Amino acid sequence: MSDGDSFYKGFFYGATLGFVAGVIFAPKPGDETRVQLSENLKDWKIKANDLVDSAKERLNNAVEEGNEVSRRSRSDLYDD
């Protein structure tokens, strides 16, 4: 597991626990809390989609780089 993966996991767990603690200890009535929760869930969905898109992009870049290294290695091997 890379350091980046550990960071994102830690960030996600910490944010989730902070969010849950905030909802539990919030001094607002239930209706207001539910509205806020709904808005926060929409924001989380957008952020999660952004993280997935970023991960896909990083993975695609790594695959492309691996393919290029493989091509160069093959070329070096057969050119000699």
C-alpha atoms as an extended CHARMM CRD file, in Angstrom:
* protein
*
        80  EXT
         1         1  MET       CA              0.0000000000        0.0000000000        0.0000000000  PROA      1               0.0000000000
         2         2  SER       CA              1.4150000000        3.3960000000       -0.9290000000  PROA      2               0.0000000000
         3         3  ASP       CA              1.6290000000        6.3860000000        1.3690000000  PROA      3               0.0000000000
         4         4  GLY       CA             -1.0320000000        8.1220000000       -0.7270000000  PROA      4               0.0000000000
         5         5  ASP       CA             -3.4830000000        5.2710000000       -0.1540000000  PROA      5               0.0000000000
         6         6  SER       CA             -2.8510000000        5.3670000000        3.5960000000  PROA      6               0.0000000000
         7         7  PHE       CA             -3.3870000000        9.1120000000        3.6140000000  PROA      7               0.0000000000
         8         8  TYR       CA             -6.7280000000        8.8590000000        1.8020000000  PROA      8               0.0000000000
         9         9  LYS       CA             -7.9230000000        6.0450000000        4.0550000000  PROA      9               0.0000000000
        10        10  GLY       CA             -6.9370000000        7.9820000000        7.1690000000  PROA      10              0.0000000000
        11        11  PHE       CA             -8.5240000000       11.1380000000        5.8260000000  PROA      11              0.0000000000
        12        12  PHE       CA            -11.7500000000        9.3100000000        4.9690000000  PROA      12              0.0000000000
        13        13  TYR       CA            -12.0140000000        7.5640000000        8.3490000000  PROA      13              0.0000000000
        14        14  GLY       CA            -11.1780000000       10.7320000000       10.2650000000  PROA      14              0.0000000000
        15        15  ALA       CA            -13.6600000000       12.8110000000        8.3070000000  PROA      15              0.0000000000
        16        16  THR       CA            -16.3530000000       10.1760000000        8.7340000000  PROA      16              0.0000000000
        17        17  LEU       CA            -15.8310000000        9.9520000000       12.4910000000  PROA      17              0.0000000000
        18        18  GLY       CA            -15.7910000000       13.7340000000       12.7890000000  PROA      18              0.0000000000
        19        19  PHE       CA            -18.9860000000       13.9900000000       10.7930000000  PROA      19              0.0000000000
        20        20  VAL       CA            -20.7530000000       11.3580000000       12.9010000000  PROA      20              0.0000000000
        21        21  ALA       CA            -19.6070000000       12.9990000000       16.1410000000  PROA      21              0.0000000000
        22        22  GLY       CA            -20.8210000000       16.3670000000       14.8420000000  PROA      22              0.0000000000
        23        23  VAL       CA            -24.2580000000       14.9680000000       14.0260000000  PROA      23              0.0000000000
        24        24  ILE       CA            -24.5560000000       13.2110000000       17.3730000000  PROA      24              0.0000000000
        25        25  PHE       CA            -23.5660000000       16.2370000000       19.4390000000  PROA      25              0.0000000000
        26        26  ALA       CA            -25.2500000000       18.8560000000       17.2810000000  PROA      26              0.0000000000
        27        27  PRO       CA            -27.5310000000       21.1780000000       19.2580000000  PROA      27              0.0000000000
        28        28  LYS       CA            -30.0190000000       21.4700000000       16.3680000000  PROA      28              0.0000000000
        29        29  PRO       CA            -33.5170000000       20.0280000000       16.1050000000  PROA      29              0.0000000000
        30        30  GLY       CA            -34.0010000000       16.8110000000       14.1300000000  PROA      30              0.0000000000
        31        31  ASP       CA            -35.4330000000       18.4810000000       11.0180000000  PROA      31              0.0000000000
        32        32  GLU       CA            -32.4960000000       20.8480000000       10.6780000000  PROA      32              0.0000000000
        33        33  THR       CA            -30.0430000000       18.0290000000       11.3210000000  PROA      33              0.0000000000
        34        34  ARG       CA            -31.6650000000       15.8580000000        8.6270000000  PROA      34              0.0000000000
        35        35  VAL       CA            -31.5080000000       18.7050000000        6.0990000000  PROA      35              0.0000000000
        36        36  GLN       CA            -27.8600000000       19.3110000000        6.9470000000  PROA      36              0.0000000000
        37        37  LEU       CA            -27.1560000000       15.5810000000        6.7420000000  PROA      37              0.0000000000
        38        38  SER       CA            -28.7710000000       15.4030000000        3.3120000000  PROA      38              0.0000000000
        39        39  GLU       CA            -26.6970000000       18.3390000000        2.0630000000  PROA      39              0.0000000000
        40        40  ASN       CA            -23.5180000000       16.8450000000        3.5020000000  PROA      40              0.0000000000
        41        41  LEU       CA            -24.2220000000       13.4860000000        1.8800000000  PROA      41              0.0000000000
        42        42  LYS       CA            -24.5650000000       15.1890000000       -1.4990000000  PROA      42              0.0000000000
        43        43  ASP       CA            -21.2140000000       16.9020000000       -0.9410000000  PROA      43              0.0000000000
        44        44  TRP       CA            -19.6210000000       13.6000000000        0.1060000000  PROA      44              0.0000000000
        45        45  LYS       CA            -20.9270000000       11.9050000000       -3.0190000000  PROA      45              0.0000000000
        46        46  ILE       CA            -19.3520000000       14.5990000000       -5.1970000000  PROA      46              0.0000000000
        47        47  LYS       CA            -16.0510000000       14.3500000000       -3.3140000000  PROA      47              0.0000000000
        48        48  ALA       CA            -16.0830000000       10.5430000000       -3.5380000000  PROA      48              0.0000000000
        49        49  ASN       CA            -16.6750000000       10.7200000000       -7.2890000000  PROA      49              0.0000000000
        50        50  ASP       CA            -13.7920000000       13.1800000000       -7.6030000000  PROA      50              0.0000000000
        51        51  LEU       CA            -11.5060000000       10.8120000000       -5.6700000000  PROA      51              0.0000000000
        52        52  VAL       CA            -12.5520000000        7.8890000000       -7.8730000000  PROA      52              0.0000000000
        53        53  ASP       CA            -11.9080000000        9.9250000000      -11.0150000000  PROA      53              0.0000000000
        54        54  SER       CA             -8.5010000000       10.9320000000       -9.6800000000  PROA      54              0.0000000000
        55        55  ALA       CA             -7.6370000000        7.3220000000       -8.8490000000  PROA      55              0.0000000000
        56        56  LYS       CA             -8.7130000000        6.1900000000      -12.3210000000  PROA      56              0.0000000000
        57        57  GLU       CA             -6.5420000000        8.8590000000      -13.9100000000  PROA      57              0.0000000000
        58        58  ARG       CA             -3.5340000000        7.8790000000      -11.7940000000  PROA      58              0.0000000000
        59        59  LEU       CA             -4.0580000000        4.2160000000      -12.6350000000  PROA      59              0.0000000000
        60        60  ASN       CA             -4.3580000000        4.9340000000      -16.3500000000  PROA      60              0.0000000000
        61        61  ASN       CA             -1.1760000000        7.0210000000      -16.2320000000  PROA      61              0.0000000000
        62        62  ALA       CA              0.6620000000        4.2160000000      -14.4370000000  PROA      62              0.0000000000
        63        63  VAL       CA             -0.5300000000        1.6630000000      -17.0180000000  PROA      63              0.0000000000
        64        64  GLU       CA              0.5570000000        3.9110000000      -19.8820000000  PROA      64              0.0000000000
        65        65  GLU       CA              3.9500000000        4.4250000000      -18.2670000000  PROA      65              0.0000000000
        66        66  GLY       CA              4.3190000000        0.6670000000      -17.7150000000  PROA      66              0.0000000000
        67        67  ASN       CA              3.4350000000       -0.0020000000      -21.3450000000  PROA      67              0.0000000000
        68        68  GLU       CA              6.0080000000        2.5230000000      -22.5070000000  PROA      68              0.0000000000
        69        69  VAL       CA              8.7290000000        1.0030000000      -20.3140000000  PROA      69              0.0000000000
        70        70  SER       CA              7.8110000000       -2.4300000000      -21.6240000000  PROA      70              0.0000000000
        71        71  ARG       CA              8.0110000000       -1.2160000000      -25.2430000000  PROA      71              0.0000000000
        72        72  ARG       CA             11.4100000000        0.3820000000      -24.6460000000  PROA      72              0.0000000000
        73        73  SER       CA             12.7310000000       -2.7190000000      -22.9060000000  PROA      73              0.0000000000
        74        74  ARG       CA             11.5070000000       -4.9540000000      -25.7160000000  PROA      74              0.0000000000
        75        75  SER       CA             13.0180000000       -2.6240000000      -28.2750000000  PROA      75              0.0000000000
        76        76  ASP       CA             16.3660000000       -2.5530000000      -26.4420000000  PROA      76              0.0000000000
        77        77  LEU       CA             16.3560000000       -6.3300000000      -26.1360000000  PROA      77              0.0000000000
        78        78  TYR       CA             15.6980000000       -7.0100000000      -29.8150000000  PROA      78              0.0000000000
        79        79  ASP       CA             17.8050000000       -4.1520000000      -31.2080000000  PROA      79              0.0000000000
        80        80  ASP       CA             20.9920000000       -5.5470000000      -29.6760000000  PROA      80              0.0000000000
